[in-house]
Amino acid sequence: MRDEKLPLRAAVVPVTPLQQNCALIWCTATNKAAVIDPGGDVKVILGAIKETGVEVEKILLTHGHIDHAGGAAELKEALGVDIEGPHREDLWLLQTLAETGREYGIHDARNCSTDRWLEESEEVTVGEVRFDVLHCPGHTPGHLVFVNRDIKFGIFGDVLFQGSIGRTDFPRGDHDALINAIKTKILPLGDDVFFICGHGPASTVGHERQNNPFLV
């Protein structure tokens, strides 16, 4: 997102061996920023923050999987900011990040806690930009999506990808719940909503409605 007329800009920073799309988003009016899903490679994330020159005011987590939250504790310490999200149903994942990291060869992952659990219909802010919080369980029980309807932009984590959906074969995954969340909360947002997902290229709701084999 590089349109100077938009109130928000975004940069994707791929992190961890799983190439997770950590997102750096910032309010163009205030230069205030949030880091979303810092799964690891914290030095790389800090480098991106320095390069953009933004002032990070918080960390946001869509869910508690290792590639999305494994670097959150270290980044919180480095920046002195709070962590917001995910939903409290992912507490068990945040409490086992270090153990899970060793299983995936991510040896610098640390358990973390959040400063604010988030619920359906709450809001988070990045500078002057507000995002609605949608609880979209299935990939994990506490997975969240952040969306700004005015600028038609969302951060979808591992709920919906270009051409695919989040895996549900992990502990406490629920395929039916995931499909229900996509159909009742994501698709109604409108076809022109552009989103950054947790892995792979960005997409739009309309493209996925028409082409995603899990939805057509």
Residue frames as qw, qx, qy, qz and C-alpha x, y, z in Angstrom:
[[0.000, 0.888, 0.460, 0.000, 0.00, 0.00, 0.00],
 [0.490, -0.160, 0.060, 0.855, 1.85, 3.09, -1.26],
 [0.064, 0.725, 0.441, 0.525, -0.94, 5.48, -2.24],
 [0.255, 0.071, -0.359, 0.895, -0.01, 8.74, -0.52],
 [0.390, -0.349, -0.161, -0.837, -3.69, 9.75, -0.40],
 [0.727, -0.357, -0.576, -0.109, -4.57, 6.84, 1.87],
 [0.423, -0.789, 0.227, -0.383, -4.56, 7.36, 5.65],
 [0.802, -0.406, 0.438, 0.004, -2.58, 4.16, 6.08],
 [0.516, 0.611, -0.585, -0.135, 0.49, 2.56, 4.54],
 [0.905, -0.278, 0.304, -0.108, 1.76, -0.99, 4.93],
 [0.344, 0.620, -0.701, -0.081, 4.90, -3.01, 4.35],
 [0.979, -0.142, -0.056, -0.135, 5.29, -6.77, 4.54],
 [0.025, -0.695, 0.707, -0.129, 8.34, -8.23, 6.29],
 [0.902, 0.012, -0.402, -0.155, 8.65, -12.01, 5.71],
 [0.244, -0.628, 0.645, -0.362, 9.94, -13.72, 8.85],
 [0.715, -0.240, 0.627, -0.197, 10.87, -17.21, 10.11],
 [0.176, -0.184, 0.882, 0.397, 11.65, -20.27, 7.98],
 [0.306, 0.505, 0.804, -0.064, 7.89, -20.45, 7.35],
 [0.148, 0.170, 0.360, 0.905, 8.01, -17.08, 5.52],
 [0.079, -0.713, -0.666, 0.206, 5.21, -15.53, 7.53],
 [0.201, 0.615, 0.232, 0.726, 4.06, -12.08, 6.43],
 [0.318, -0.543, -0.403, 0.664, 4.77, -9.85, 9.41],
 [0.206, 0.757, 0.388, 0.484, 3.06, -6.54, 8.58],
 [0.290, -0.313, -0.229, 0.875, 4.24, -3.06, 9.48],
 [0.075, 0.728, 0.548, 0.404, 1.35, -0.62, 9.11],
 [0.293, -0.300, -0.275, 0.865, 1.35, 3.08, 9.87],
 [0.127, 0.865, 0.450, -0.180, -0.94, 6.10, 9.96],
 [0.527, 0.424, 0.176, 0.715, 0.23, 8.66, 7.41],
 [0.152, -0.878, -0.141, -0.432, -1.15, 11.57, 9.47],
 [0.571, -0.787, 0.190, -0.138, 0.76, 10.75, 12.66],
 [0.432, 0.565, -0.695, 0.102, 3.54, 8.35, 11.59],
 [0.564, -0.327, 0.644, -0.400, 2.34, 6.05, 14.41],
 [0.561, 0.291, -0.711, -0.308, 2.69, 2.37, 13.54],
 [0.815, -0.270, 0.411, -0.305, 1.88, -1.17, 14.60],
 [0.174, 0.379, -0.889, -0.190, 3.76, -4.39, 13.99],
 [0.848, -0.016, 0.109, -0.518, 1.37, -7.24, 13.28],
 [0.997, 0.005, 0.063, -0.033, 2.42, -10.83, 13.92],
 [0.145, 0.784, -0.600, 0.066, 6.16, -10.59, 14.64],
 [0.983, -0.082, -0.111, -0.120, 6.81, -14.32, 14.44],
 [0.823, -0.314, 0.154, 0.448, 10.60, -14.06, 14.64],
 [0.573, 0.342, 0.186, 0.721, 13.64, -12.49, 12.98],
 [0.206, -0.880, -0.328, 0.275, 13.25, -9.49, 15.26],
 [0.368, -0.472, 0.262, 0.757, 16.42, -7.82, 13.95],
 [0.207, 0.270, 0.659, 0.671, 14.93, -7.86, 10.47],
 [0.113, -0.801, -0.577, -0.110, 11.71, -6.29, 11.78],
 [0.348, -0.773, -0.094, 0.522, 13.67, -3.62, 13.64],
 [0.361, -0.161, 0.461, 0.795, 15.56, -2.90, 10.44],
 [0.083, 0.544, 0.667, 0.502, 12.30, -2.37, 8.55],
 [0.248, -0.862, -0.401, 0.185, 11.06, -0.02, 11.27],
 [0.387, -0.580, 0.155, 0.700, 14.26, 2.02, 11.03],
 [0.306, 0.111, 0.605, 0.726, 14.09, 2.10, 7.24],
 [0.026, -0.690, -0.617, -0.377, 10.51, 3.42, 7.19],
 [0.143, 0.245, -0.253, 0.925, 11.15, 5.89, 10.00],
 [0.524, -0.546, -0.397, -0.519, 7.86, 5.18, 11.72],
 [0.180, -0.380, 0.629, -0.654, 7.10, 5.27, 15.45],
 [0.513, -0.199, -0.819, -0.164, 5.75, 1.90, 16.57],
 [0.381, -0.400, 0.305, -0.776, 3.13, 2.28, 19.30],
 [0.767, -0.151, 0.468, -0.412, 1.96, -1.34, 19.64],
 [0.055, 0.198, -0.941, -0.268, 2.20, -4.95, 18.56],
 [0.753, 0.084, 0.104, -0.644, -0.93, -6.70, 17.28],
 [0.158, -0.181, 0.966, 0.091, -1.37, -10.47, 17.17],
 [0.635, 0.023, -0.390, -0.667, -3.92, -12.22, 14.97],
 [0.940, -0.230, -0.165, -0.190, -3.33, -15.55, 16.70],
 [0.549, -0.721, 0.419, -0.050, -0.88, -17.50, 18.81],
 [0.960, 0.209, 0.045, 0.179, 0.97, -19.77, 16.38],
 [0.699, -0.417, 0.158, 0.559, 4.75, -19.79, 16.54],
 [0.487, 0.239, 0.369, 0.755, 5.37, -18.10, 13.18],
 [0.052, -0.774, -0.337, -0.533, 3.06, -15.22, 14.13],
 [0.480, -0.843, -0.019, -0.241, 3.87, -14.65, 17.81],
 [0.899, -0.135, -0.181, 0.376, 7.29, -16.22, 18.46],
 [0.488, 0.223, -0.124, 0.835, 9.14, -12.89, 18.36],
 [0.229, -0.806, -0.314, -0.445, 6.50, -10.79, 20.13],
 [0.660, -0.699, -0.151, 0.228, 8.11, -10.89, 23.59],
 [0.634, -0.142, 0.139, 0.748, 11.53, -9.88, 22.26],
 [0.191, 0.509, 0.333, 0.771, 10.09, -7.10, 20.10],
 [0.402, -0.833, -0.331, -0.186, 8.00, -5.81, 23.01],
 [0.669, -0.575, -0.037, 0.470, 11.15, -5.50, 25.11],
 [0.528, 0.091, 0.267, 0.801, 13.08, -3.84, 22.30],
 [0.033, 0.524, 0.360, 0.771, 10.41, -1.23, 21.60],
 [0.031, -0.131, -0.583, 0.801, 8.81, -0.80, 25.02],
 [0.471, -0.050, -0.243, -0.847, 5.28, -1.13, 23.64],
 [0.626, -0.010, 0.612, -0.484, 2.20, -3.17, 24.53],
 [0.047, -0.014, -0.922, -0.384, 0.90, -6.30, 22.83],
 [0.580, 0.173, 0.261, -0.752, -2.78, -6.35, 21.85],
 [0.862, 0.236, -0.255, -0.370, -4.55, -9.55, 20.84],
 [0.276, -0.174, -0.736, -0.594, -5.21, -12.26, 20.12],
 [0.704, -0.424, -0.175, -0.542, -8.49, -13.55, 21.59],
 [0.423, -0.549, 0.631, -0.347, -8.02, -15.22, 24.98],
 [0.967, 0.077, 0.156, -0.188, -8.86, -18.62, 23.44],
 [0.760, 0.516, -0.303, 0.253, -5.26, -18.65, 22.15],
 [0.400, -0.802, 0.389, -0.211, -3.68, -18.27, 25.60],
 [0.906, -0.215, 0.356, 0.074, -2.49, -21.90, 25.56],
 [0.772, 0.517, 0.071, 0.363, -0.55, -21.22, 22.36],
 [0.091, 0.882, -0.247, 0.391, 1.20, -18.13, 23.75],
 [0.630, -0.644, 0.393, -0.183, 2.22, -20.14, 26.82],
 [0.876, -0.091, 0.438, 0.179, 3.97, -22.83, 24.74],
 [0.506, 0.846, -0.141, -0.092, 5.75, -20.76, 22.07],
 [0.113, -0.724, 0.679, 0.044, 9.28, -21.65, 23.21],
 [0.622, -0.086, 0.777, -0.042, 8.52, -25.37, 23.19],
 [0.708, 0.604, 0.354, -0.093, 6.80, -25.17, 19.80],
 [0.253, 0.895, -0.330, -0.162, 9.67, -23.12, 18.41],
 [0.339, -0.502, 0.789, 0.109, 12.16, -25.88, 19.18],
 [0.695, 0.253, 0.672, -0.039, 9.99, -28.31, 17.23],
 [0.576, 0.786, 0.224, 0.028, 10.13, -26.02, 14.18],
 [0.720, 0.129, 0.037, 0.681, 13.79, -25.07, 14.51],
 [0.009, 0.799, 0.050, 0.599, 12.95, -21.55, 15.70],
 [0.674, -0.199, -0.541, 0.461, 15.20, -21.50, 18.75],
 [0.158, 0.088, -0.262, 0.948, 14.83, -17.84, 19.73],
 [0.422, -0.520, -0.465, -0.579, 11.04, -18.03, 20.20],
 [0.066, 0.059, -0.679, 0.729, 9.80, -17.04, 23.65],
 [0.136, -0.616, -0.773, 0.066, 6.53, -17.49, 25.48],
 [0.034, 0.194, -0.018, 0.980, 4.60, -14.24, 25.70],
 [0.028, 0.593, 0.721, -0.358, 1.55, -12.70, 27.26],
 [0.146, 0.593, 0.404, 0.681, -0.68, -9.95, 25.99],
 [0.061, -0.079, -0.372, 0.923, -1.49, -6.61, 27.53],
 [0.510, 0.244, 0.172, -0.806, -5.00, -6.67, 26.06],
 [0.332, 0.225, 0.904, 0.145, -7.11, -9.60, 24.98],
 [0.276, 0.168, -0.264, -0.909, -9.39, -8.65, 22.10],
 [0.409, 0.338, 0.806, -0.263, -13.00, -9.62, 21.48],
 [0.228, 0.492, 0.688, 0.483, -15.42, -9.52, 18.57],
 [0.004, -0.868, -0.408, -0.282, -16.69, -5.99, 17.78],
 [0.446, -0.745, -0.005, 0.496, -13.91, -4.20, 19.68],
 [0.489, 0.858, -0.059, 0.147, -11.59, -1.73, 17.95],
 [0.697, -0.355, 0.096, 0.615, -7.86, -1.26, 17.75],
 [0.240, 0.964, 0.009, -0.118, -6.18, 1.93, 16.60],
 [0.719, -0.002, 0.168, 0.675, -3.00, 2.72, 14.72],
 [0.138, 0.011, 0.071, 0.988, -2.50, 6.44, 15.04],
 [0.415, 0.202, 0.164, -0.872, -5.79, 7.92, 13.84],
 [0.550, 0.119, -0.658, -0.501, -6.82, 4.81, 11.89],
 [0.615, -0.184, 0.569, -0.514, -9.32, 2.43, 13.47],
 [0.374, 0.144, -0.867, -0.296, -9.73, -1.27, 12.79],
 [0.815, -0.238, 0.060, -0.525, -12.69, -3.44, 13.68],
 [0.146, -0.353, 0.917, -0.115, -11.84, -6.72, 15.38],
 [0.838, 0.051, -0.246, -0.485, -13.48, -9.87, 14.02],
 [0.507, -0.359, 0.770, -0.145, -13.16, -13.18, 15.86],
 [0.754, 0.397, -0.356, -0.384, -12.66, -15.83, 13.16],
 [0.572, -0.413, 0.702, -0.098, -11.93, -19.20, 14.82],
 [0.924, 0.349, 0.010, -0.159, -11.02, -22.36, 12.97],
 [0.615, 0.550, -0.457, 0.332, -7.31, -22.16, 12.22],
 [0.273, 0.016, -0.719, 0.639, -6.93, -21.50, 15.94],
 [0.204, -0.661, -0.719, 0.069, -9.77, -20.96, 18.42],
 [0.216, -0.776, -0.238, 0.542, -8.68, -17.40, 19.16],
 [0.447, 0.146, 0.414, 0.779, -7.85, -16.14, 15.68],
 [0.105, 0.777, 0.291, -0.548, -8.66, -12.50, 14.93],
 [0.466, 0.470, 0.408, 0.629, -8.98, -10.43, 11.78],
 [0.135, -0.594, -0.170, 0.775, -8.44, -6.65, 11.69],
 [0.335, 0.493, 0.603, 0.530, -10.37, -4.64, 9.09],
 [0.035, 0.448, 0.125, -0.885, -10.93, -1.01, 8.22],
 [0.448, 0.566, 0.691, 0.046, -14.10, -0.80, 6.17],
 [0.176, 0.902, 0.063, -0.389, -13.61, 2.83, 5.12],
 [0.097, 0.717, -0.576, -0.381, -10.35, 2.20, 3.29],
 [0.935, 0.231, -0.086, -0.254, -11.34, -1.38, 2.42],
 [0.413, 0.553, -0.685, 0.233, -8.26, -2.98, 3.93],
 [0.849, -0.455, 0.073, -0.258, -7.75, -5.93, 6.23],
 [0.076, 0.517, -0.841, 0.141, -5.15, -8.05, 7.95],
 [0.862, -0.078, -0.205, -0.457, -6.48, -11.61, 7.76],
 [0.475, -0.491, 0.716, -0.144, -3.70, -13.69, 9.28],
 [0.015, -0.170, 0.955, 0.242, -4.14, -17.37, 8.47],
 [0.555, 0.359, 0.541, -0.520, -7.90, -17.30, 7.90],
 [0.708, 0.643, 0.285, -0.063, -7.91, -16.74, 4.15],
 [0.417, -0.427, 0.490, 0.635, -5.11, -16.83, 1.59],
 [0.465, 0.520, -0.367, -0.615, -4.88, -16.26, -2.12],
 [0.646, 0.235, -0.651, -0.321, -6.28, -19.52, -3.42],
 [0.546, -0.086, -0.803, 0.221, -6.46, -21.29, -0.07],
 [0.537, -0.729, -0.067, -0.420, -7.54, -21.13, 3.57],
 [0.205, -0.643, 0.652, -0.347, -5.86, -21.71, 6.90],
 [0.469, 0.086, -0.879, 0.024, -4.93, -25.23, 7.94],
 [0.650, -0.446, 0.120, -0.603, -7.21, -26.88, 10.47],
 [0.895, -0.012, -0.444, 0.051, -5.23, -30.05, 11.16],
 [0.214, 0.395, -0.584, 0.676, -3.44, -28.45, 14.11],
 [0.225, -0.336, -0.809, 0.427, -4.62, -29.02, 17.71],
 [0.110, 0.601, 0.508, -0.607, -8.02, -27.39, 18.27],
 [0.094, 0.165, -0.489, -0.851, -8.40, -26.62, 14.56],
 [0.426, 0.450, 0.704, -0.346, -11.97, -26.67, 13.23],
 [0.204, 0.101, 0.636, 0.738, -12.60, -26.69, 9.48],
 [0.044, -0.683, -0.691, -0.232, -16.34, -26.07, 9.75],
 [0.268, -0.814, -0.261, 0.444, -15.80, -23.11, 12.08],
 [0.316, -0.356, 0.348, 0.808, -13.24, -21.62, 9.69],
 [0.107, 0.327, 0.699, 0.627, -15.50, -21.89, 6.66],
 [0.160, -0.791, -0.591, 0.023, -18.37, -20.41, 8.67],
 [0.311, -0.697, -0.063, 0.643, -16.21, -17.46, 9.76],
 [0.244, -0.115, 0.510, 0.817, -15.14, -16.78, 6.19],
 [0.007, -0.462, -0.733, -0.500, -18.68, -16.94, 4.84],
 [0.265, -0.805, -0.531, 0.007, -20.36, -14.97, 7.62],
 [0.365, -0.819, -0.050, 0.441, -17.67, -12.41, 8.49],
 [0.390, -0.354, 0.451, 0.721, -15.14, -12.11, 5.66],
 [0.256, 0.346, 0.704, 0.565, -17.19, -12.36, 2.48],
 [0.019, -0.857, -0.515, -0.007, -19.80, -9.83, 3.66],
 [0.353, -0.607, 0.035, 0.711, -17.04, -7.20, 3.93],
 [0.473, 0.812, 0.026, -0.340, -17.30, -6.69, 0.17],
 [0.896, 0.320, 0.153, 0.267, -15.42, -7.76, -2.94],
 [0.410, 0.793, -0.147, 0.427, -13.19, -4.68, -3.06],
 [0.573, -0.774, 0.265, -0.054, -11.59, -5.26, 0.34],
 [0.602, 0.566, -0.519, 0.218, -7.84, -5.77, -0.12],
 [0.763, -0.615, 0.155, -0.124, -6.10, -7.92, 2.46],
 [0.228, 0.600, -0.750, 0.160, -2.67, -9.00, 3.59],
 [0.936, -0.235, -0.164, -0.203, -2.63, -12.64, 4.64],
 [0.662, -0.655, 0.362, 0.045, -0.23, -14.59, 6.80],
 [0.561, -0.239, 0.665, 0.431, 1.56, -16.35, 3.94],
 [0.452, 0.377, 0.657, 0.471, 1.89, -15.69, 0.24],
 [0.110, 0.228, 0.247, 0.935, 0.65, -12.79, -1.87],
 [0.260, 0.279, 0.422, -0.822, -2.11, -10.39, -0.90],
 [0.039, 0.348, 0.837, 0.421, -5.54, -10.63, -2.47],
 [0.355, -0.132, 0.036, -0.925, -9.05, -9.22, -2.44],
 [0.504, 0.116, 0.714, -0.471, -12.22, -10.67, -1.00],
 [0.699, 0.504, 0.008, -0.508, -13.80, -10.62, -4.47],
 [0.416, 0.519, -0.726, -0.173, -10.95, -12.57, -6.05],
 [0.081, -0.164, 0.947, -0.265, -11.25, -15.26, -3.40],
 [0.605, 0.271, 0.459, -0.592, -15.03, -15.37, -3.61],
 [0.714, 0.545, -0.150, -0.413, -14.77, -16.12, -7.31],
 [0.603, 0.551, -0.576, -0.010, -11.61, -18.25, -7.49],
 [0.215, -0.464, 0.783, -0.354, -10.78, -19.83, -4.15],
 [0.515, -0.007, -0.808, -0.286, -11.48, -23.58, -4.50],
 [0.182, -0.193, -0.835, 0.483, -12.53, -23.79, -0.84],
 [0.199, 0.381, 0.371, -0.824, -15.25, -21.20, -1.38],
 [0.454, 0.294, -0.365, -0.758, -16.62, -21.81, -4.88]]
